[in-house]
Structures are given as C-alpha cells and as structure tokens.
Amino acid sequence: MNANIIRTARTIINVTDLDAAKDFYVNALGFIETENDGEHLYLRGLEEYHHHSLVLKKSSQKGVQALGFKVYSKADLETLAAYFENINCPVKWFNKGDQYALGEAIRVMDPHNIPLEFYYEMETVESYLRRYDKYKGARVQRIDHFNAMVPEVESVHNFFINELGFRCSEYTVTKDNKMWASWMYRKPTVHDLALTNGHGPRLHHFAYFLSDPTSVLNICDVLASLGFSASIERGPGRHGVSNAFFLYLKDPDGNRIELYTGDYYTGDPDFKPLKWDFDDPHRQTLWGHPAPDSWFEEASAFLNVHTGEPVTTKDSVGVQKKPNYAKY
C-alpha cells in the first residue's frame, strides 16, 4: 500500500471532568486553549499552527477514541480507506465539518484493535512560537508520538512496518530473541508510534516535545506549586532508548502524558535501527534507575470507533513483562 502518512497529529480522549482537565492541561502544563464549547476542549502546543492536536471530550466513559495521523492528500486518505476495507477492517468516514475544524477523515480499528484516525486537512490558527508571553508551565511545543501497550509487539510492529510504511528506529529483544518493544516513525525523528509489551491493546501514553531540559525541570516546580505533585509518575530522567530527557505525568482521569526533549534525526535512508537487550538497565533510563510498577501495569482503554465501547484486551503470552534489574 502506498499512502503518505506524514506524522502523529492528534489524540482524542474522553475525560470525566472538563474543568479539572483544563486546570491540569492549560493552567498547569501551559497548553494553548484554541476552543472550549463546554463539551470539548481543543488544545495545541505553542509551535503548532493547526487548530489543535489534543481533543478532550467530556464523557462518563473514560477512554481513548482515536490516535490521529496526518496524511498528505485526499488521495492518500482514499488509499488507506480502500486498503482497510480490503482486509476486512470497516472504515468510518467523516465529511468536512463533521468534526470541528477538521476536513475529511476516516477512523478504523486496525487488525490489532487499535483505533486509528487519518485526515489530511485541519483549520489553521496563529502559531505562538515567537509569542514568548504565552510560554507558561512546561512551554509545550508540539505533539510528537503515541505509545501503545500490546500483547504481541512483533505482529503489530510488522503491520505498521510492512503495510503502513513506518520505519524502525530502535527495538528491544528478550533473551530468547523475542521483540518486547519497538519505536517506529514516519517523520524523521525517533518515533511517531512506540509499542510496548503488556496487557492490551491500550494507550500507554501520548507525548509532547519541549524545547529544552530546563522546561522539563521547570514544570516539576510548577506542578508542585499548584498542588499537582501527585501527578508526577516518573522522572525527570533520560532514556537510553531515544536519548530523550523525559517526565511522565498522570492527568486527573489517569491518562499518561510524556513531556520530553532531546531525541535525534532519523531521516537518512541508510539509518539503521538500534537493538537493545531487555535487561539492560540503561535502556529504560540511561542513569540506571527502574520504572515504577504502575509503568508496566496501568494504561488507558481504547474505545471502538464504531460502538464507543472499550476494546477487548488480553495479556501478553510467552514474553517477560518486566525487566530484571536485580543483578545490577
């Protein structure tokens, strides 16, 4: 299939309390509020000139509606729709105007039960890249990637590589050479979609790029000052994988967001993916400290794009779920 998927573009998530979500994302983290109609909160980073990259929808049903990717043209959208229909994955079409600020789009449950969205057109707004008076909280710049927890990483990896044209930047294997995690990209950075072994499919986290490590450190102080210390789940720290300087937070509904900076360029055609051993303590954190148990156990439910109900999940089979750092 030959469709030009450009990049990770937007996340659509249900939240139970829109006011609490705004307090966290806008007042604390510093996201730019583009629109708020009382039922939806449309947010973007400072650098972004598209209308939004994060939609928070008020709902009693928690969960992730879709992981959105931007494609180059309408022809690419039609190519993707025909491909998914051909492999018996029914496509849900949206006309221009059906979704606020968005042109034509499709949503589909991929063969591994991950809710995907593709679109090529969104309304544009003013970029605040040079509006330093707007730089608050984490000084969030732009959306970067998704991380999905799946029970069979290699099969999902193969689908995105072989069918959707993603490339792999880094990957992790266990002692018996089974793939435990994969980082894949369309734009020339480390990843647009990462896959981690575990109970799923579920959304492990979505991530935004910050301009520098100082922004990561600064938001920790801001969160503490505003009473959000308990939202800090992991970090600050530096990953071995991706080289990212990171911080992981939980929003009021338990959705995990990563704020990070410091990855690298992957656009050359002779770029080779980096292989990591599962028990290498520098893989998860270059400084060697392990992740908390919640990192391996907690994630957000995916919702079926056709029914709105949580998708069926299952445990991983035959692959160790948590690294053994006891020997280090």
C-alpha positions in Angstrom: 0.0 0.0 0.0 1.4 3.4 -1.0 -0.1 6.1 1.3 1.9 9.1 2.5 1.4 9.2 6.3 3.2 12.3 7.5 3.2 12.2 11.3 1.4 11.8 14.6 -1.2 14.6 14.6 -3.8 14.5 17.3 -5.2 12.5 20.3 -8.9 12.2 21.1 -9.5 11.3 24.7 -12.7 11.2 26.9 -12.4 12.9 30.3 -15.0 12.9 33.1 -14.5 16.5 34.3 -13.6 19.1 31.6 -12.9 21.8 34.2 -10.4 19.6 36.0 -8.8 18.7 32.7 -8.5 22.3 31.8 -6.9 23.1 35.1 -4.3 20.4 34.5 -3.5 20.9 30.8 -4.0 24.6 30.4 -3.4 26.2 33.8 -0.6 23.9 34.9 1.1 22.4 31.8 0.6 25.5 29.6 -1.3 24.1 26.6 -2.9 26.7 24.4 -6.7 26.5 24.5 -8.0 27.1 21.0 -11.7 26.3 21.6 -13.9 25.2 24.5 -17.6 24.5 23.8 -18.4 23.1 27.2 -18.3 19.5 25.9 -14.9 19.5 24.1 -11.6 21.2 24.9 -9.3 21.7 21.9 -5.7 22.2 22.8 -2.4 22.8 21.0 1.3 23.4 21.7 3.0 26.8 21.2 4.7 25.9 17.9 1.6 24.4 16.3 -0.4 26.3 13.7 -3.1 23.7 13.2 -6.3 24.2 15.2 -5.5 21.6 17.8 -3.5 18.4 18.5 -5.4 17.2 21.6 -9.2 16.9 22.0 -10.6 16.3 25.5 -14.2 15.2 25.3 -16.5 15.3 28.3 -17.9 11.8 28.9 -18.8 9.4 31.7 -17.0 6.7 29.7 -13.2 7.0 30.1 -11.0 6.0 27.2 -9.2 6.9 24.0 -11.3 7.5 21.0 -8.6 7.5 18.4 -4.9 8.0 17.6 -4.8 10.5 14.8 -2.3 10.7 11.9 -2.0 13.4 9.2 -1.7 12.2 5.6 -0.5 14.3 2.7 -3.6 14.4 0.5 -7.2 13.2 -0.1 -5.8 10.5 -2.4 -3.8 9.1 0.5 -6.9 9.0 2.6 -8.8 7.1 -0.1 -5.9 4.7 -0.5 -5.9 4.0 3.2 -9.7 3.5 3.3 -9.6 1.1 0.3 -6.8 -0.9 2.0 -8.5 -1.3 5.3 -11.8 -2.3 3.7 -9.9 -4.8 1.6 -8.5 -6.5 4.8 -12.0 -6.5 6.4 -11.5 -3.6 8.7 -14.6 -1.4 8.2 -13.9 2.3 7.8 -15.9 5.1 9.4 -15.9 8.2 7.1 -16.3 11.8 8.4 -17.1 14.6 6.0 -15.7 18.1 6.3 -17.4 19.7 9.2 -18.5 16.5 10.9 -15.6 17.0 13.3 -14.8 20.6 14.5 -12.0 22.3 12.5 -11.3 19.1 10.5 -11.7 18.2 6.9 -12.5 14.7 5.6 -11.2 11.9 7.8 -11.5 8.2 8.4 -11.4 6.1 11.6 -10.8 2.4 11.7 -10.0 -0.4 14.1 -6.8 -1.9 12.8 -6.2 -5.6 12.7 -4.8 -5.5 16.3 -7.8 -3.5 17.7 -6.1 -0.1 17.8 -8.4 2.8 17.0 -6.7 4.8 14.2 -7.7 8.1 12.6 -6.3 9.6 9.3 -7.0 13.0 7.9 -5.3 15.5 5.6 -6.8 18.9 6.4 -7.4 21.0 9.5 -8.1 24.7 10.0 -5.0 26.8 10.8 -4.5 29.3 13.6 -1.7 31.6 14.8 1.5 29.8 15.9 2.7 31.1 19.2 6.3 30.0 18.6 7.5 33.6 18.9 4.9 34.8 21.4 7.0 34.3 24.5 4.4 36.0 26.6 2.4 32.8 26.1 5.2 30.5 27.4 3.9 29.0 30.6 4.1 25.8 32.6 6.0 23.2 30.5 6.2 25.6 27.5 4.7 22.7 25.4 5.8 22.9 21.8 4.2 20.2 19.7 2.7 16.7 19.7 5.3 14.0 19.0 4.2 10.4 19.4 2.0 7.7 20.9 3.0 4.6 22.9 0.6 1.7 22.8 0.8 -1.3 25.1 0.1 -4.5 23.1 0.3 -8.2 23.9 2.1 -9.2 20.7 4.6 -6.5 19.8 6.2 -8.2 16.8 3.0 -8.7 14.9 1.8 -5.1 15.4 5.3 -3.9 14.5 5.3 -5.9 11.3 1.9 -4.5 10.4 3.0 -0.9 10.7 6.3 -1.5 9.0 5.2 -3.7 6.1 1.7 -2.4 5.5 1.7 1.3 6.6 5.3 2.2 5.6 6.7 3.0 9.1 10.4 2.6 9.8 12.0 1.3 13.0 14.5 3.5 14.9 15.1 1.3 18.0 13.8 -2.0 19.4 14.2 -4.3 22.4 14.5 -8.1 22.4 14.4 -10.6 25.3 17.0 -13.3 26.0 15.1 -15.7 23.6 15.2 -13.0 20.9 11.5 -12.1 21.1 10.6 -8.5 20.4 9.5 -6.7 23.6 9.3 -3.1 22.3 9.6 -1.1 19.1 9.9 2.6 18.2 8.7 3.4 14.7 8.5 6.7 12.8 7.1 8.4 9.7 8.6 11.9 10.4 12.4 11.9 10.6 12.7 11.6 14.4 12.8 8.6 16.8 9.1 7.8 16.7 5.5 8.5 15.9 4.3 5.2 17.4 6.0 3.1 20.0 4.9 -0.4 21.1 5.5 -1.9 24.5 4.7 -5.4 25.6 1.9 -5.8 28.1 -1.9 -6.2 28.7 -3.6 -4.6 25.8 -4.1 -3.1 23.4 -4.3 0.1 25.5 -2.7 3.6 25.2 0.4 3.7 27.4 1.0 7.4 26.8 0.9 10.3 24.3 3.8 12.7 24.2 4.7 16.3 23.6 8.0 17.8 22.6 9.6 20.5 24.8 12.3 22.9 23.6 14.9 22.1 26.3 15.6 20.1 29.5 15.0 23.3 31.6 11.4 23.2 30.5 11.1 19.6 31.9 12.6 20.7 35.2 10.6 23.9 35.4 7.3 22.1 35.1 8.1 19.9 38.1 8.4 23.1 40.2 5.2 24.5 38.7 3.3 21.3 39.4 4.5 21.2 43.0 3.5 24.9 43.5 0.0 24.3 42.1 -0.7 21.1 44.1 -0.1 18.6 41.3 2.9 16.8 42.8 1.0 13.5 42.9 0.6 13.8 39.1 4.3 13.1 38.6 4.7 9.4 38.0 8.2 9.1 36.7 11.2 11.3 36.1 12.8 13.6 35.3 15.3 11.3 33.7 17.0 10.4 30.5 16.0 7.3 28.4 18.7 5.2 26.8 16.2 4.4 24.1 15.6 7.6 22.1 18.0 9.6 24.3 15.0 11.6 25.4 15.1 13.7 28.6 11.6 12.9 30.0 8.9 13.4 32.5 5.7 11.3 32.8 2.5 12.6 34.3 -1.0 11.3 35.0 -3.9 13.7 34.3 -7.0 13.8 36.6 -8.5 10.8 34.8 -5.3 8.7 34.9 -4.2 9.2 31.3 -0.4 9.3 31.0 1.3 12.1 29.1 5.1 12.3 28.5 6.9 15.6 28.2 10.3 15.3 26.7 13.1 16.7 24.6 16.4 15.6 23.2 15.8 12.8 20.6 17.6 12.7 17.2 17.3 12.7 13.4 16.4 9.5 11.6 15.7 10.7 8.0 18.7 9.3 6.1 17.9 6.2 4.0 20.9 4.3 5.4 19.8 4.8 9.0 20.0 1.5 10.9 17.7 0.7 13.9 19.4 0.3 17.3 18.9 -3.0 19.2 18.6 -3.1 23.0 18.8 -6.1 25.4 15.7 -6.4 27.6 17.7 -6.5 30.9 20.0 -3.6 30.1 19.1 -1.1 32.8 20.3 1.8 30.7 17.6 1.1 28.1 14.7 2.4 30.1 16.7 5.0 32.0 20.3 5.9 31.0 21.0 6.7 34.6 20.0 3.2 35.6 17.0 3.6 38.0 14.0 1.4 37.2 10.5 2.5 36.4 7.7 2.2 38.9 5.3 -0.8 38.8 2.5 1.5 37.5 4.6 1.9 34.4 4.0 -1.8 33.5 0.5 -2.2 34.8 -1.5 1.0 34.1 -2.7 2.3 30.7 -5.8 3.9 29.1 -8.5 1.9 27.5 -9.0 2.2 23.7 -12.6 2.7 22.6 -14.1 1.0 19.5 -14.5 3.7 16.8 -17.9 2.1 15.7 -19.5 1.3 19.1 -17.7 3.6 21.6 -17.2 0.6 23.9 -13.8 -0.4 25.4 -12.0 -2.8 23.1 -11.2 -6.4 24.2 -7.8 -6.8 25.8 -5.6 -9.7 26.7 -2.3 -10.5 28.4 0.9 -11.0 26.6 1.9 -14.6 26.0 5.4 -16.0 26.4 7.3 -12.7 26.9 8.6 -11.4 30.2 6.7 -8.3 31.1 9.1 -6.5 33.5 12.9 -6.2 33.3 15.0 -7.9 35.9 17.4 -5.4 37.3 18.3 -7.4 40.4 21.8 -8.2 39.1 22.7 -4.6 38.6 
